[in-house]
Amino acid sequence: MKPHIDLTGAVFSRLTVLRYVGRSRWECQCECGVIHTAVGYDLKIGTTKSCGCYGIDVRRAVTATHQKTNTPEHRSWANMIQRCTNPNNTMYKRYGARGIQVCKRWAKFENFLADMGERPSPQHTLDRIDNDGNYEPTNCRWATRTEQSRNRAYVIRLEGKTLQEMATELGVKPHTLYMRYRRAERKSNATPKEVM
């Protein structure tokens, strides 16, 4: 039995009706190219708008406005927030519990990305220049593990240089210089002149 109203050629949202296939159903072509069968009543009242791609597009737009959810930069940002705000995070005691905070501007990932940019390489991670300072544009950088290790609170400094830098400059192994330093320290019963 044919329908009372012929919908052939009619457009409903993303669907263009191609032909009647029976039992109140119409074969349609979606804007994305997929052929989809829909009930005529659902087309007319707007319940069916596409082959399903419309709902997917809406969900994507709502959940990922910046389109960077699974990037290294987004993971660094999310981990930074967790370390500073979530007492259940394993790193919280070294960050949030010590009073390390994330600046208000960086509560939004888009602002963090605008200030920091994309990390230069897979070897770079988020680093605070002043280990007692907050996460904010003037105190953060993308740094390699080597650069970060020179910035740790326990790094010995001699004449304003890290022990590693001094060893390189003198042409000796860092361990050798460290052992000489410890021997001299024991003899003089002195503490390091400069500890970061």
C-alpha positions in Angstrom: 0.0 0.0 0.0 1.4 3.4 -1.0 1.6 6.2 1.6 -0.9 9.1 1.6 1.9 11.7 1.0 4.8 11.1 -1.4 8.0 12.2 0.4 10.3 11.3 -2.6 12.9 14.2 -3.0 12.0 15.8 0.3 14.9 16.9 2.5 14.7 16.4 6.3 17.8 17.8 8.0 20.7 15.7 6.6 18.5 13.2 4.8 17.2 13.3 1.3 14.3 10.9 0.6 15.0 8.5 -2.3 12.0 6.2 -2.4 9.3 4.4 -0.4 10.2 0.9 0.6 7.0 -0.1 2.5 5.6 -0.3 6.0 5.9 3.5 6.4 9.6 3.4 5.7 11.6 5.5 3.3 15.0 5.0 1.9 17.1 8.1 2.3 20.6 9.3 1.5 22.5 11.1 4.2 24.7 14.1 3.5 27.7 11.9 4.5 26.8 9.5 1.7 25.3 6.7 3.7 22.0 5.1 2.6 19.6 5.0 5.6 16.0 3.7 6.0 13.8 5.8 8.2 10.1 5.9 9.3 8.2 8.7 7.5 6.6 10.0 10.7 10.1 10.3 12.4 11.4 12.2 9.4 8.5 14.7 9.5 8.6 15.5 13.2 12.5 15.7 13.2 13.2 12.7 15.4 15.5 11.2 12.6 17.9 13.8 11.3 20.6 11.7 9.7 22.0 8.2 9.5 23.5 8.7 12.9 26.3 11.0 12.0 24.5 14.1 13.4 24.5 12.7 16.9 28.2 11.7 16.7 29.1 15.2 15.5 27.2 16.9 18.3 28.9 14.7 20.9 32.3 15.5 19.5 31.6 19.2 19.5 30.5 19.0 23.2 33.2 16.8 24.6 36.3 18.1 22.7 36.1 21.8 21.8 39.9 22.0 21.4 40.3 18.7 19.6 43.5 17.9 21.7 42.1 15.5 24.3 44.6 12.7 23.8 47.7 14.7 23.0 50.8 14.8 25.2 50.2 18.4 26.0 46.7 17.7 27.2 48.0 14.8 29.3 50.6 17.0 30.9 48.0 19.6 31.7 45.6 17.1 33.2 48.4 15.5 35.3 49.4 19.0 36.5 45.9 19.7 37.6 45.6 16.4 39.4 48.9 16.7 41.3 47.9 20.1 42.6 44.2 19.6 43.4 43.4 15.9 44.0 44.4 14.6 47.5 44.0 11.1 46.2 46.6 11.6 43.5 49.9 9.8 44.4 51.9 12.9 43.7 49.7 15.3 45.6 51.9 15.3 48.8 54.8 16.7 46.7 52.7 19.3 45.0 49.2 20.4 46.3 50.1 19.5 49.9 53.2 21.7 49.7 51.1 24.6 48.5 52.0 24.3 44.8 49.1 25.7 42.8 48.0 26.1 39.1 47.4 29.7 38.1 43.7 30.5 37.4 44.4 31.1 33.7 45.5 27.5 33.3 42.3 26.1 34.6 41.4 26.0 30.9 43.5 23.8 28.7 43.2 26.2 25.8 45.1 28.9 27.8 47.7 26.5 28.9 48.4 25.4 25.3 48.4 29.0 24.1 51.1 29.9 26.7 53.2 26.8 26.5 52.8 25.8 22.9 53.3 22.2 21.8 56.2 20.3 23.4 59.3 20.4 21.2 59.9 16.7 21.2 58.8 13.4 22.9 61.7 13.8 25.3 60.3 17.1 26.7 58.0 17.2 29.6 56.4 20.0 31.7 58.9 21.5 34.2 58.7 24.3 36.8 61.8 26.5 36.8 61.5 27.3 40.5 60.6 24.1 42.2 58.9 25.9 45.0 56.9 28.1 42.6 53.5 27.6 41.1 52.5 26.3 37.7 52.2 29.6 35.7 53.5 30.9 32.4 56.6 32.7 33.9 57.7 29.6 35.9 57.1 26.7 33.4 58.9 25.3 30.4 59.1 22.2 28.3 62.4 20.5 29.4 64.3 17.3 28.8 65.0 14.9 31.7 68.6 16.1 31.7 67.5 19.8 32.0 65.1 18.8 34.7 67.6 16.8 36.7 69.8 20.0 36.9 66.8 21.7 38.5 66.1 19.3 41.4 66.1 20.5 45.0 69.0 18.2 45.9 71.4 19.2 43.1 74.8 20.3 44.4 76.0 23.6 43.0 79.6 24.7 42.8 80.4 28.2 41.8 76.9 28.6 40.4 77.1 25.4 38.3 75.7 22.0 38.8 78.1 19.2 39.7 77.3 17.7 36.2 78.1 21.0 34.5 81.3 21.4 36.4 82.5 17.8 35.7 81.9 18.4 31.9 83.8 21.7 32.1 86.8 20.0 34.0 86.7 16.9 31.7 86.2 14.4 34.5 83.4 12.0 35.3 80.5 13.4 37.4 81.0 10.5 39.9 84.7 11.3 40.3 84.0 15.0 41.0 81.2 14.0 43.4 83.6 11.7 45.4 86.2 14.5 45.5 83.6 16.9 46.7 82.4 14.5 49.4 86.0 13.8 50.6 86.7 17.6 50.8 83.4 18.1 52.6 84.3 15.5 55.2 87.7 16.9 55.8 86.4 20.4 56.3 83.3 19.2 58.0 81.5 21.8 55.8 78.1 21.7 54.2 77.6 22.6 50.6 78.0 26.3 50.0 75.1 26.3 47.6 72.3 23.8 47.6 69.4 24.4 45.4 
